[in-house]
């Protein structure tokens, strides 16, 4: 499998992604600058975290117009595996590759901490080695990680088992919320995954 890590101006987690893909998972991994116009050679495409274009306008709002995004959309429609982490998640939302949007954290503060997530679905390349109901202790760091969507979209995500991870307490119970919390969401049209916590 050949992996691409997309680099935008302001990306700052690209080296972490490259290290894990190349040195931990042993994948043939390359950096791809955002001005490239083809991702045809890759099987797995990662949009890393950071502050693309300084997060001007909105997080990911300018990056969605980078030349590489046209090819990314094409690869998504071909069903290639795509992972958006943090700012990459925001870029996928801004590009309308996935429904919903990201808004300021409920606390209005930047959040940098570890949080517990419960595995909701293992029907994913990213969770298929986990156990449904299992807890993961995951680090988060973001200011605009509050995923929101209309009730119909959230209902569809739940019905299709597209919410893979959900906030949890130590007792593996999700905290009461008016709408479901999405940690990672899958797209039925492709193998896209996105990762972000809302807080």
MOZITA-V686145 format. One line per field, one symbol per residue. ss: DSSP state (h for helix, s for strand, l for the rest). Layout:
# MOZITA-V686145
ss = ???
This chain:
# MOZITA-V686145
ss = lsssssslllsllhhhhhhhhhhhlllssssssllllllllllssssllslhhhhlllllllhhhllhhhhhhhhhhlllssssslhhhhhhhhllllllssslllllllssssssssslllllllllllllllsssssssslllsssllhhhhhhhhhlllsssssllllllllllllllllsssllllsssssllll
